[in-house]
Amino acid sequence: MIGFDLTIATVAFNARRELEKTIASVALQKCSDIQYVVIDGGSTDGSVDLLQSLPEVVDEWVSERDSGIYEAMNKAVVRAKGRAIMFLNAGDTLAEGAAKQLLIAARAPDDLTCHAVNMVADGKVVGIYHASRPPARESVDPQHMYWPHPGIVAKLSVFDAIGAFDPSLRYSADLDWTHRIIGAGTCSLGYSRQPVVDFEMGGASATVRSFKETRDVAIRHGKPKWRAQARYCKQVARTIARRVWERATKRQGTASHAG
């Protein structure tokens, strides 16, 4: 039953500190038109106590074991009572003034509205990830995320038409889901350059293992294997180079401090 314009959903597991930060940001902007749902994976770190203490902010929550992020997100979709849903990761926060724009998107006729997100590192905004319009279907790169997932406001009807997130995927079910939407070509899309989320860089989607899964998803969506493998190798090489540079910089800083 639809009872809200928008559902904001957060999934978490043993992330009490991050969850508290996220809930606090929602509390600052929440209104009667917004439902807030938290799906916890059976945490043992005090997250349940936190959720029990905030009934005025968290409208619905559950804490039970699941297979991972995407099964939890599917549970959130089932519990959503809004016309539309957006996912706010534990540790991320709503950008200043985001609720007004999110409600505009939820009430708009478009099936999806794709917003920008602020990229945050060490508490500072270091860039903005803008949603981009996919090119003609034959030029679409299924290894590329055209829309930052935290910036997507999707009508619940999209899940009826396209299906849920694939819980067999550990890192890239959002990529797979967005490319199912692009491939179907049946959903109306809106775009906004306003950042709606302060997104903490890093996380599960920034690992070498995630690059492998992204490659496999791209192949699933028709990308030639050699091209998908080439991009995978570039991503791994960049990641290794960055980690080597970060370690070298850290050693140099330690040596300078010791001197």
URFEN-V481156 format. One record per backbone hydrogen bond with DSSP energy under -0.5 kcal/mol. NH is the residue of the N-H (numbers start at 1). CO is the residue of the C=O. If there is no record, write none. Layout:
nh = {NH:NH}
co = {CO:CO}
This chain:
nh = {3:3:4:5:6:7:8:9:9:10:12:19:20:21:22:23:24:25:26:27:28:29:29:30:34:35:37:37:38:39:40:40:41:50:51:52:53:54:57:58:59:59:60:62:64:72:73:74:75:76:77:78:79:80:80:83:84:85:86:88:88:89:90:91:91:92:93:95:98:101:102:103:104:105:106:107:108:111:112:113:114:115:115:116:117:118:119:120:120:121:124:126:126:127:129:130:132:139:140:140:142:144:146:151:152:153:154:154:155:156:158:159:159:160:161:162:163:163:167:169:176:177:178:179:180:181:182:183:184:185:190:192:196:198:199:199:200:201:201:206:207:211:212:213:214:215:216:217:218:219:220:221:222:223:228:229:230:231:232:233:234:235:236:237:238:239:240:241:242:243:244:245:246:247:248:249:250:251:252:253:254:255:256:257:258:259}
co = {1:81:81:33:33:84:35:7:86:37:39:15:16:17:18:19:20:21:22:23:24:25:26:26:31:6:8:35:60:10:38:62:12:46:47:48:49:51:54:54:36:57:36:38:40:68:69:70:71:72:73:74:75:76:77:4:5:154:7:9:86:87:11:18:92:89:198:196:95:97:98:99:100:101:102:103:104:188:188:153:190:113:151:194:129:197:127:118:199:124:121:119:124:119:117:128:146:136:136:137:140:141:144:148:149:113:85:152:111:83:155:155:156:156:157:158:158:159:165:166:172:173:174:175:176:177:178:179:180:181:112:114:116:93:118:197:198:120:199:203:204:207:208:209:210:211:212:213:214:215:216:217:219:218:224:225:226:227:228:229:230:231:232:233:234:235:236:237:238:239:240:241:242:243:244:245:246:247:248:249:250:251:252:253:254:255}
